[in-house]
Amino acid sequence: MELNKLILENIANPHELERMYRKDPKAFKKSLSYAWEHNPDSEVLDVWHERLHFKETASAERSSLLQKEFLFMGLLAIMAGISTRILFHFVEQEAIAPVNLAFGVIPFIAAFFVYKNPPKNSIIFSLAALFLASGIYLTMLPLNYSDSNILVYLHFPIFLWVLSGLAFTGNEFLNDRTRLAYIKFTVEVGILYASMAVSGMVLAVLTLELFSFIGLNIENFYFSNVVLFGAAALAIVAAYLASLNLTLAKNITPYLAKIFSPLVLVTLVVYLIMVIWLGKNPFMDRDFLIAFNGILLGVLAVTIFSIIESDSDEKKSISDYINVALISLALIIDTVALSAIVFRLSSYGITPNRLAVLGVNILIWANLLWIMLSYMQFLRNKSGPSTIQDAVTKYLPVYGLWAAFVLFTFPLIFK
């Protein structure tokens, strides 16, 4: 009670209040609460009450928010598992293409993004309409494995990934930093998913072995129901965990980028030397041309991975020079591949595959050139690392537009 009186007597003396608080914070906090309850009109006591209880209030609000997010994530995970199992039934019946299984996962991840960071209604309606329209379109597409349909199946996950990116970025879909955050988020989700999937595979093997000991073969049932359900639900869980900014994924990805970039560079140099030594010709060898394009995509992925994991304030390092070497080799590979594709188009005519590969190579060539020019500016101290990252994020929608073009026009053009 004595401390309560002292607090009230010294309301106009901030120095004395601070001294009393530092002398015995616990007793001061308890007495202040009593004084504040009996003097609710005091602005000084209001300020002190907020100062001493703000963290508790913020923590309680955050805890409540996380609990709601966790419950919503659990509901989405269950719905994703059930939806994927239903879609798999129709895939088994050969009523729909296997790529439809993506609809059992990606729309629910997008729903989680919308719940976590609600955008404007126009964006929500656009997302719902695009997911619905693409789903109906894919279902109505004749189920066959013609070249144009295979290209649709290959480009469809890219289109859905870009739609999911729109849900992630929300109202800031034009912001390059937010796009960069989405690419990083995708990498982190992949790492977390792979880590948990390994544990899931171990559990699956143990379960099958245990049931085999008692003479029961549950392999078909287990994989069609439990494993499939778990694989879909796990994607939602991985997205939720990545949204919590776990240090596991955030700490490991920069090291992975620094390790894999030089390894890929050495492997690529050795491979190209052997290609020249053996006299392989992508102009005449179709399979080798396909391998060349596969290498190109791999190098682009590793380069982008390394760029997004570099700090925007980071100074020049050996990693930057490795990236420049990788991009230079990729540009050479892409130029050769483009020449080979143009040669095959002029010699053998237009096919869906050749046109699609030509389009992808042109897009990648332009993107790599932009990244290379940005790197040149950075290495000459004419710009910062953010310029290089912008060359990645600003170009991202172009891949989505190309995927949509292949998706909705190729089946009509090449009936």
DRENDO-1510 file (C-alpha; in Angstrom, 1 decimal, always signed):
<recs>
REC; n; res; u; v; w
REC; 1; MET; +0.0; +0.0; +0.0 .
REC; 2; GLU; +2.9; +2.3; +0.7 .
REC; 3; LEU; +4.2; +2.0; -2.9 .
REC; 4; ASN; +0.7; +2.7; -4.2 .
REC; 5; LYS; +0.7; +6.0; -2.3 .
REC; 6; LEU; +4.2; +6.8; -3.5 .
REC; 7; ILE; +3.1; +6.2; -7.1 .
REC; 8; LEU; +0.1; +8.5; -6.8 .
REC; 9; GLU; +2.1; +11.2; -5.0 .
REC; 10; ASN; +4.8; +11.2; -7.8 .
REC; 11; ILE; +2.5; +11.1; -10.8 .
REC; 12; ALA; +4.0; +14.5; -11.9 .
REC; 13; ASN; +7.5; +13.3; -11.2 .
REC; 14; PRO; +8.7; +11.0; -14.1 .
REC; 15; HIS; +12.2; +10.7; -12.7 .
REC; 16; GLU; +11.0; +9.4; -9.3 .
REC; 17; LEU; +8.5; +6.9; -11.0 .
REC; 18; GLU; +11.4; +5.6; -13.1 .
REC; 19; ARG; +13.6; +5.2; -10.0 .
REC; 20; MET; +10.9; +3.3; -8.2 .
REC; 21; TYR; +10.4; +1.0; -11.2 .
REC; 22; ARG; +14.1; +0.2; -11.5 .
REC; 23; LYS; +14.4; -0.4; -7.8 .
REC; 24; ASP; +11.8; -3.2; -7.7 .
REC; 25; PRO; +10.0; -3.8; -11.1 .
REC; 26; LYS; +7.8; -6.6; -9.9 .
REC; 27; ALA; +6.4; -4.7; -6.9 .
REC; 28; PHE; +6.1; -1.5; -9.0 .
REC; 29; LYS; +4.1; -3.3; -11.7 .
REC; 30; LYS; +1.7; -4.8; -9.1 .
REC; 31; SER; +1.2; -1.5; -7.3 .
REC; 32; LEU; +0.8; +0.4; -10.6 .
REC; 33; SER; -2.0; -1.9; -11.6 .
REC; 34; TYR; -3.8; -1.1; -8.4 .
REC; 35; ALA; -3.2; +2.6; -8.7 .
REC; 36; TRP; -4.3; +2.6; -12.4 .
REC; 37; GLU; -7.6; +0.8; -11.5 .
REC; 38; HIS; -8.4; +3.4; -8.9 .
REC; 39; ASN; -7.4; +6.3; -11.1 .
REC; 40; PRO; -8.5; +5.4; -14.6 .
REC; 41; ASP; -8.4; +9.1; -15.8 .
REC; 42; SER; -4.7; +9.5; -15.2 .
REC; 43; GLU; -2.9; +9.8; -18.5 .
REC; 44; VAL; +0.5; +9.1; -16.8 .
REC; 45; LEU; -0.7; +5.9; -15.3 .
REC; 46; ASP; -2.3; +4.9; -18.7 .
REC; 47; VAL; +1.1; +5.3; -20.3 .
REC; 48; TRP; +2.9; +3.3; -17.6 .
REC; 49; HIS; +0.2; +0.6; -17.8 .
REC; 50; GLU; +0.7; +0.3; -21.6 .
REC; 51; ARG; +4.4; +0.2; -21.2 .
REC; 52; LEU; +4.4; -2.6; -18.6 .
REC; 53; HIS; +1.6; -4.7; -20.2 .
REC; 54; PHE; +2.1; -4.1; -23.9 .
REC; 55; LYS; +4.2; -7.2; -24.6 .
REC; 56; GLU; +1.7; -9.4; -22.7 .
REC; 57; THR; -1.2; -8.0; -24.8 .
REC; 58; ALA; +0.7; -8.3; -28.1 .
REC; 59; SER; +1.8; -11.8; -27.1 .
REC; 60; ALA; -1.7; -12.9; -26.3 .
REC; 61; GLU; -3.0; -11.4; -29.6 .
REC; 62; ARG; -0.3; -13.2; -31.5 .
REC; 63; SER; -1.0; -16.4; -29.7 .
REC; 64; SER; -4.7; -16.2; -30.6 .
REC; 65; LEU; -3.9; -15.3; -34.2 .
REC; 66; LEU; -1.5; -18.3; -34.5 .
REC; 67; GLN; -4.0; -20.6; -33.0 .
REC; 68; LYS; -6.6; -19.5; -35.6 .
REC; 69; GLU; -4.1; -19.9; -38.4 .
REC; 70; PHE; -3.2; -23.3; -37.1 .
REC; 71; LEU; -6.8; -24.5; -37.0 .
REC; 72; PHE; -7.5; -23.0; -40.5 .
REC; 73; MET; -4.3; -24.7; -41.8 .
REC; 74; GLY; -5.5; -28.0; -40.3 .
REC; 75; LEU; -8.9; -27.6; -42.0 .
REC; 76; LEU; -7.2; -26.8; -45.4 .
REC; 77; ALA; -4.8; -29.8; -45.0 .
REC; 78; ILE; -7.7; -32.2; -44.5 .
REC; 79; MET; -9.6; -30.7; -47.4 .
REC; 80; ALA; -6.5; -31.0; -49.6 .
REC; 81; GLY; -6.0; -34.6; -48.6 .
REC; 82; ILE; -9.6; -35.5; -49.3 .
REC; 83; SER; -9.7; -33.6; -52.6 .
REC; 84; THR; -6.5; -35.2; -53.8 .
REC; 85; ARG; -7.9; -38.7; -53.0 .
REC; 86; ILE; -11.1; -38.0; -54.9 .
REC; 87; LEU; -9.2; -36.6; -57.9 .
REC; 88; PHE; -6.9; -39.7; -57.8 .
REC; 89; HIS; -10.0; -41.9; -58.1 .
REC; 90; PHE; -10.9; -40.2; -61.4 .
REC; 91; VAL; -7.3; -40.4; -62.5 .
REC; 92; GLU; -7.4; -44.2; -61.9 .
REC; 93; GLN; -10.6; -44.4; -63.9 .
REC; 94; GLU; -8.8; -42.4; -66.7 .
REC; 95; ALA; -11.5; -39.8; -66.6 .
REC; 96; ILE; -9.0; -36.9; -66.0 .
REC; 97; ALA; -5.3; -36.4; -66.5 .
REC; 98; PRO; -2.9; -36.9; -63.6 .
REC; 99; VAL; -1.9; -33.2; -63.7 .
REC; 100; ASN; -5.4; -32.5; -62.2 .
REC; 101; LEU; -3.9; -33.7; -58.9 .
REC; 102; ALA; -2.3; -30.3; -58.6 .
REC; 103; PHE; -5.8; -28.9; -58.0 .
REC; 104; GLY; -5.9; -31.0; -54.8 .
REC; 105; VAL; -3.1; -28.9; -53.3 .
REC; 106; ILE; -2.3; -25.5; -54.9 .
REC; 107; PRO; -5.8; -23.9; -54.6 .
REC; 108; PHE; -5.7; -24.7; -50.8 .
REC; 109; ILE; -2.2; -23.1; -50.5 .
REC; 110; ALA; -3.6; -20.0; -52.2 .
REC; 111; ALA; -6.5; -20.0; -49.8 .
REC; 112; PHE; -4.1; -20.0; -46.9 .
REC; 113; PHE; -2.3; -17.0; -48.4 .
REC; 114; VAL; -5.6; -15.1; -48.8 .
REC; 115; TYR; -6.6; -15.9; -45.2 .
REC; 116; LYS; -3.2; -14.9; -43.8 .
REC; 117; ASN; -2.9; -11.7; -45.9 .
REC; 118; PRO; -6.4; -10.7; -47.1 .
REC; 119; PRO; -6.2; -8.8; -50.4 .
REC; 120; LYS; -8.8; -6.6; -52.1 .
REC; 121; ASN; -12.1; -8.3; -53.2 .
REC; 122; SER; -11.2; -7.8; -56.8 .
REC; 123; ILE; -8.1; -10.0; -56.4 .
REC; 124; ILE; -10.0; -12.7; -54.5 .
REC; 125; PHE; -12.6; -12.8; -57.2 .
REC; 126; SER; -10.0; -12.9; -59.9 .
REC; 127; LEU; -8.2; -15.8; -58.2 .
REC; 128; ALA; -11.4; -17.8; -57.7 .
REC; 129; ALA; -12.4; -17.2; -61.4 .
REC; 130; LEU; -9.0; -18.2; -62.8 .
REC; 131; PHE; -8.7; -21.3; -60.7 .
REC; 132; LEU; -12.3; -22.3; -61.6 .
REC; 133; ALA; -11.9; -21.6; -65.3 .
REC; 134; SER; -8.6; -23.4; -65.6 .
REC; 135; GLY; -10.0; -26.4; -63.7 .
REC; 136; ILE; -13.0; -26.6; -66.0 .
REC; 137; TYR; -10.8; -26.1; -69.1 .
REC; 138; LEU; -8.4; -28.9; -68.1 .
REC; 139; THR; -11.3; -31.3; -67.3 .
REC; 140; MET; -13.0; -30.6; -70.7 .
REC; 141; LEU; -9.7; -31.1; -72.6 .
REC; 142; PRO; -9.7; -34.4; -74.4 .
REC; 143; LEU; -7.7; -37.0; -72.4 .
REC; 144; ASN; -5.0; -38.0; -74.7 .
REC; 145; TYR; -1.2; -37.7; -74.9 .
REC; 146; SER; -0.8; -35.7; -78.1 .
REC; 147; ASP; +2.1; -33.3; -78.2 .
REC; 148; SER; -0.1; -30.3; -77.6 .
REC; 149; ASN; -1.8; -31.9; -74.6 .
REC; 150; ILE; +1.5; -33.0; -73.1 .
REC; 151; LEU; +2.7; -29.4; -73.3 .
REC; 152; VAL; -0.5; -28.3; -71.5 .
REC; 153; TYR; +0.2; -30.8; -68.8 .
REC; 154; LEU; +3.8; -29.6; -68.4 .
REC; 155; HIS; +2.9; -25.9; -68.3 .
REC; 156; PHE; -0.2; -26.2; -66.1 .
REC; 157; PRO; +1.7; -26.4; -62.7 .
REC; 158; ILE; +3.7; -23.3; -63.7 .
REC; 159; PHE; +0.4; -21.5; -64.4 .
REC; 160; LEU; -1.0; -22.6; -61.0 .
REC; 161; TRP; +2.2; -21.6; -59.3 .
REC; 162; VAL; +1.9; -18.1; -60.7 .
REC; 163; LEU; -1.7; -17.9; -59.6 .
REC; 164; SER; -0.6; -19.0; -56.1 .
REC; 165; GLY; +2.0; -16.2; -56.3 .
REC; 166; LEU; -0.8; -13.7; -56.9 .
REC; 167; ALA; -2.5; -14.9; -53.7 .
REC; 168; PHE; +0.8; -14.6; -51.8 .
REC; 169; THR; +1.6; -11.1; -52.9 .
REC; 170; GLY; -2.0; -9.9; -52.6 .
REC; 171; ASN; -2.4; -6.1; -53.0 .
REC; 172; GLU; +1.4; -5.8; -53.5 .
REC; 173; PHE; +1.5; -8.1; -56.6 .
REC; 174; LEU; +3.4; -5.3; -58.5 .
REC; 175; ASN; +6.0; -5.0; -55.7 .
REC; 176; ASP; +9.3; -6.6; -56.7 .
REC; 177; ARG; +10.3; -7.2; -53.0 .
REC; 178; THR; +7.0; -9.2; -52.5 .
REC; 179; ARG; +7.6; -11.3; -55.6 .
REC; 180; LEU; +11.1; -12.0; -54.4 .
REC; 181; ALA; +9.7; -13.1; -51.0 .
REC; 182; TYR; +7.4; -15.5; -52.9 .
REC; 183; ILE; +10.3; -17.1; -54.7 .
REC; 184; LYS; +12.2; -17.5; -51.4 .
REC; 185; PHE; +9.0; -18.8; -49.8 .
REC; 186; THR; +8.7; -21.5; -52.5 .
REC; 187; VAL; +12.2; -22.6; -51.9 .
REC; 188; GLU; +11.7; -22.8; -48.1 .
REC; 189; VAL; +8.5; -24.8; -48.6 .
REC; 190; GLY; +10.3; -27.2; -50.8 .
REC; 191; ILE; +13.0; -27.7; -48.2 .
REC; 192; LEU; +10.6; -28.2; -45.4 .
REC; 193; TYR; +8.4; -30.5; -47.5 .
REC; 194; ALA; +11.3; -32.7; -48.5 .
REC; 195; SER; +12.5; -32.9; -44.8 .
REC; 196; MET; +9.1; -34.0; -43.6 .
REC; 197; ALA; +8.5; -36.3; -46.6 .
REC; 198; VAL; +11.7; -38.2; -45.7 .
REC; 199; SER; +10.2; -38.9; -42.2 .
REC; 200; GLY; +6.9; -39.8; -43.8 .
REC; 201; MET; +8.6; -42.4; -46.1 .
REC; 202; VAL; +10.4; -43.9; -43.1 .
REC; 203; LEU; +7.1; -44.2; -41.3 .
REC; 204; ALA; +5.5; -45.8; -44.5 .
REC; 205; VAL; +8.2; -48.4; -44.7 .
REC; 206; LEU; +7.9; -49.3; -41.0 .
REC; 207; THR; +4.1; -49.5; -41.3 .
REC; 208; LEU; +4.2; -51.8; -44.3 .
REC; 209; GLU; +6.8; -54.0; -42.6 .
REC; 210; LEU; +4.9; -54.3; -39.4 .
REC; 211; PHE; +1.7; -55.3; -41.2 .
REC; 212; SER; +3.7; -57.8; -43.3 .
REC; 213; PHE; +4.8; -59.5; -40.2 .
REC; 214; ILE; +1.2; -60.5; -39.4 .
REC; 215; GLY; +0.6; -61.6; -42.9 .
REC; 216; LEU; -1.3; -58.5; -44.2 .
REC; 217; ASN; -0.4; -56.8; -47.5 .
REC; 218; ILE; -1.8; -53.3; -47.2 .
REC; 219; GLU; +0.6; -51.7; -49.8 .
REC; 220; ASN; -2.1; -50.8; -52.4 .
REC; 221; PHE; -4.6; -49.5; -49.8 .
REC; 222; TYR; -1.9; -47.6; -47.8 .
REC; 223; PHE; -0.4; -45.8; -50.8 .
REC; 224; SER; -3.8; -45.0; -52.4 .
REC; 225; ASN; -5.2; -43.5; -49.2 .
REC; 226; VAL; -2.8; -42.8; -46.4 .
REC; 227; VAL; +0.3; -41.8; -48.4 .
REC; 228; LEU; -1.6; -39.8; -51.0 .
REC; 229; PHE; -3.7; -38.0; -48.4 .
REC; 230; GLY; -0.6; -37.3; -46.3 .
REC; 231; ALA; +1.4; -36.1; -49.3 .
REC; 232; ALA; -1.3; -33.5; -50.2 .
REC; 233; ALA; -1.9; -32.4; -46.6 .
REC; 234; LEU; +1.8; -32.1; -45.9 .
REC; 235; ALA; +2.1; -29.4; -48.6 .
REC; 236; ILE; -0.3; -27.2; -46.7 .
REC; 237; VAL; +1.6; -27.9; -43.4 .
REC; 238; ALA; +4.9; -27.0; -45.1 .
REC; 239; ALA; +3.4; -23.7; -46.4 .
REC; 240; TYR; +2.1; -22.9; -42.8 .
REC; 241; LEU; +5.5; -23.7; -41.2 .
REC; 242; ALA; +7.4; -21.6; -43.8 .
REC; 243; SER; +5.0; -18.7; -43.0 .
REC; 244; LEU; +6.2; -18.9; -39.4 .
REC; 245; ASN; +9.7; -17.8; -40.5 .
REC; 246; LEU; +11.4; -20.9; -39.1 .
REC; 247; THR; +15.2; -20.7; -38.9 .
REC; 248; LEU; +15.7; -24.2; -40.4 .
REC; 249; ALA; +14.8; -23.3; -44.0 .
REC; 250; LYS; +16.0; -19.7; -43.8 .
REC; 251; ASN; +19.4; -20.7; -42.5 .
REC; 252; ILE; +20.1; -23.6; -44.8 .
REC; 253; THR; +19.0; -22.1; -48.2 .
REC; 254; PRO; +21.9; -19.6; -48.5 .
REC; 255; TYR; +24.4; -22.3; -47.8 .
REC; 256; LEU; +22.8; -24.6; -50.4 .
REC; 257; ALA; +23.1; -21.8; -52.9 .
REC; 258; LYS; +26.8; -21.2; -52.1 .
REC; 259; ILE; +27.5; -25.0; -52.3 .
REC; 260; PHE; +25.6; -25.9; -55.4 .
REC; 261; SER; +26.6; -23.0; -57.7 .
REC; 262; PRO; +30.3; -23.9; -57.9 .
REC; 263; LEU; +29.5; -27.6; -58.2 .
REC; 264; VAL; +27.1; -27.0; -61.1 .
REC; 265; LEU; +29.7; -24.7; -62.8 .
REC; 266; VAL; +32.4; -27.3; -62.6 .
REC; 267; THR; +30.1; -30.1; -63.8 .
REC; 268; LEU; +28.8; -28.0; -66.7 .
REC; 269; VAL; +32.3; -27.1; -67.8 .
REC; 270; VAL; +33.5; -30.7; -67.8 .
REC; 271; TYR; +30.3; -31.8; -69.6 .
REC; 272; LEU; +30.7; -29.2; -72.4 .
REC; 273; ILE; +34.3; -30.2; -72.8 .
REC; 274; MET; +33.3; -33.8; -73.3 .
REC; 275; VAL; +30.5; -32.8; -75.7 .
REC; 276; ILE; +33.0; -30.9; -77.9 .
REC; 277; TRP; +35.5; -33.8; -77.6 .
REC; 278; LEU; +32.9; -36.4; -78.6 .
REC; 279; GLY; +31.6; -34.2; -81.4 .
REC; 280; LYS; +27.9; -34.2; -80.3 .
REC; 281; ASN; +25.7; -32.2; -82.6 .
REC; 282; PRO; +22.4; -30.7; -81.3 .
REC; 283; PHE; +21.4; -29.7; -84.8 .
REC; 284; MET; +20.9; -33.3; -85.9 .
REC; 285; ASP; +20.6; -35.2; -82.6 .
REC; 286; ARG; +17.1; -34.5; -81.2 .
REC; 287; ASP; +17.7; -36.3; -77.9 .
REC; 288; PHE; +20.9; -34.3; -77.3 .
REC; 289; LEU; +19.0; -31.1; -78.1 .
REC; 290; ILE; +16.5; -32.0; -75.4 .
REC; 291; ALA; +19.4; -32.7; -73.0 .
REC; 292; PHE; +20.8; -29.3; -73.8 .
REC; 293; ASN; +17.5; -27.6; -72.9 .
REC; 294; GLY; +17.3; -29.6; -69.7 .
REC; 295; ILE; +20.8; -28.3; -68.8 .
REC; 296; LEU; +19.7; -24.8; -69.6 .
REC; 297; LEU; +16.7; -24.9; -67.3 .
REC; 298; GLY; +18.8; -26.4; -64.5 .
REC; 299; VAL; +21.4; -23.6; -64.8 .
REC; 300; LEU; +18.7; -21.0; -64.8 .
REC; 301; ALA; +17.2; -22.5; -61.7 .
REC; 302; VAL; +20.5; -22.7; -59.8 .
REC; 303; THR; +21.4; -19.1; -60.9 .
REC; 304; ILE; +18.0; -17.7; -59.7 .
REC; 305; PHE; +18.3; -19.7; -56.5 .
REC; 306; SER; +21.7; -18.2; -55.8 .
REC; 307; ILE; +20.5; -14.7; -56.6 .
REC; 308; ILE; +17.4; -14.7; -54.4 .
REC; 309; GLU; +19.4; -16.0; -51.5 .
REC; 310; SER; +22.0; -13.2; -51.6 .
REC; 311; ASP; +21.5; -10.3; -49.2 .
REC; 312; SER; +20.3; -7.1; -50.9 .
REC; 313; ASP; +23.0; -5.2; -49.0 .
REC; 314; GLU; +25.7; -7.8; -49.6 .
REC; 315; LYS; +29.0; -6.7; -51.3 .
REC; 316; LYS; +30.6; -8.5; -54.2 .
REC; 317; SER; +31.8; -12.0; -53.4 .
REC; 318; ILE; +33.1; -15.0; -55.2 .
REC; 319; SER; +29.5; -16.3; -55.6 .
REC; 320; ASP; +28.8; -13.4; -57.9 .
REC; 321; TYR; +31.6; -14.2; -60.2 .
REC; 322; ILE; +30.5; -17.9; -60.2 .
REC; 323; ASN; +27.0; -16.8; -61.1 .
REC; 324; VAL; +28.4; -14.6; -64.0 .
REC; 325; ALA; +30.3; -17.6; -65.3 .
REC; 326; LEU; +27.2; -19.8; -65.0 .
REC; 327; ILE; +25.1; -17.2; -66.9 .
REC; 328; SER; +27.7; -16.8; -69.6 .
REC; 329; LEU; +27.7; -20.6; -70.2 .
REC; 330; ALA; +23.9; -20.7; -70.1 .
REC; 331; LEU; +23.7; -17.9; -72.7 .
REC; 332; ILE; +26.1; -19.9; -75.0 .
REC; 333; ILE; +24.1; -23.1; -74.5 .
REC; 334; ASP; +20.8; -21.2; -75.2 .
REC; 335; THR; +22.2; -19.5; -78.3 .
REC; 336; VAL; +23.3; -22.9; -79.7 .
REC; 337; ALA; +19.9; -24.4; -78.7 .
REC; 338; LEU; +18.0; -21.6; -80.4 .
REC; 339; SER; +20.1; -22.0; -83.6 .
REC; 340; ALA; +19.4; -25.8; -83.5 .
REC; 341; ILE; +15.6; -25.3; -83.0 .
REC; 342; VAL; +15.4; -22.7; -85.8 .
REC; 343; PHE; +17.3; -25.2; -88.0 .
REC; 344; ARG; +14.9; -28.0; -87.2 .
REC; 345; LEU; +11.9; -25.7; -87.7 .
REC; 346; SER; +13.1; -24.7; -91.1 .
REC; 347; SER; +14.1; -28.2; -92.1 .
REC; 348; TYR; +11.3; -30.3; -90.7 .
REC; 349; GLY; +8.4; -27.9; -90.2 .
REC; 350; ILE; +6.4; -26.6; -87.2 .
REC; 351; THR; +5.3; -29.0; -84.5 .
REC; 352; PRO; +3.9; -28.1; -81.0 .
REC; 353; ASN; +7.1; -29.3; -79.3 .
REC; 354; ARG; +9.4; -27.3; -81.5 .
REC; 355; LEU; +7.3; -24.2; -81.2 .
REC; 356; ALA; +7.1; -24.5; -77.4 .
REC; 357; VAL; +10.8; -25.2; -77.0 .
REC; 358; LEU; +11.5; -22.2; -79.3 .
REC; 359; GLY; +9.3; -19.9; -77.1 .
REC; 360; VAL; +10.9; -21.1; -73.8 .
REC; 361; ASN; +14.4; -20.7; -75.2 .
REC; 362; ILE; +13.7; -17.1; -76.3 .
REC; 363; LEU; +12.2; -16.3; -72.9 .
REC; 364; ILE; +15.1; -17.8; -71.0 .
REC; 365; TRP; +17.7; -16.1; -73.3 .
REC; 366; ALA; +16.1; -12.7; -72.7 .
REC; 367; ASN; +15.9; -13.3; -69.0 .
REC; 368; LEU; +19.6; -14.4; -68.8 .
REC; 369; LEU; +20.7; -11.5; -70.9 .
REC; 370; TRP; +18.9; -9.1; -68.5 .
REC; 371; ILE; +20.4; -10.8; -65.5 .
REC; 372; MET; +23.9; -10.6; -67.1 .
REC; 373; LEU; +23.6; -6.9; -67.9 .
REC; 374; SER; +22.5; -6.3; -64.3 .
REC; 375; TYR; +25.4; -8.2; -63.0 .
REC; 376; MET; +27.8; -6.2; -65.2 .
REC; 377; GLN; +26.4; -3.0; -63.7 .
REC; 378; PHE; +26.8; -4.4; -60.2 .
REC; 379; LEU; +30.4; -5.6; -60.7 .
REC; 380; ARG; +31.3; -2.2; -62.1 .
REC; 381; ASN; +29.8; -0.5; -58.9 .
REC; 382; LYS; +27.1; +1.2; -61.0 .
REC; 383; SER; +24.2; -0.5; -59.1 .
REC; 384; GLY; +23.5; -2.6; -56.1 .
REC; 385; PRO; +22.5; -6.3; -55.8 .
REC; 386; SER; +18.8; -5.3; -55.8 .
REC; 387; THR; +19.2; -4.6; -59.5 .
REC; 388; ILE; +20.0; -8.2; -60.2 .
REC; 389; GLN; +17.1; -9.4; -58.0 .
REC; 390; ASP; +14.8; -7.1; -60.0 .
REC; 391; ALA; +15.9; -8.8; -63.2 .
REC; 392; VAL; +14.5; -12.0; -61.7 .
REC; 393; THR; +11.3; -10.7; -60.1 .
REC; 394; LYS; +10.2; -8.3; -62.8 .
REC; 395; TYR; +10.5; -11.1; -65.4 .
REC; 396; LEU; +8.5; -13.6; -63.3 .
REC; 397; PRO; +5.0; -12.8; -64.8 .
REC; 398; VAL; +6.4; -13.4; -68.3 .
REC; 399; TYR; +6.8; -17.1; -67.6 .
REC; 400; GLY; +3.2; -17.2; -66.3 .
REC; 401; LEU; +1.9; -15.5; -69.4 .
REC; 402; TRP; +3.8; -17.9; -71.6 .
REC; 403; ALA; +2.4; -20.9; -69.6 .
REC; 404; ALA; -1.1; -19.5; -70.1 .
REC; 405; PHE; -0.5; -19.0; -73.8 .
REC; 406; VAL; +0.6; -22.6; -74.2 .
REC; 407; LEU; -2.2; -23.8; -72.0 .
REC; 408; PHE; -5.1; -22.2; -73.7 .
REC; 409; THR; -4.0; -21.8; -77.3 .
REC; 410; PHE; -1.9; -24.8; -78.3 .
REC; 411; PRO; -4.7; -27.4; -78.2 .
REC; 412; LEU; -6.7; -25.1; -80.5 .
REC; 413; ILE; -3.8; -24.3; -82.9 .
REC; 414; PHE; -2.7; -27.9; -83.1 .
REC; 415; LYS; -6.0; -29.8; -83.1 .
</recs>
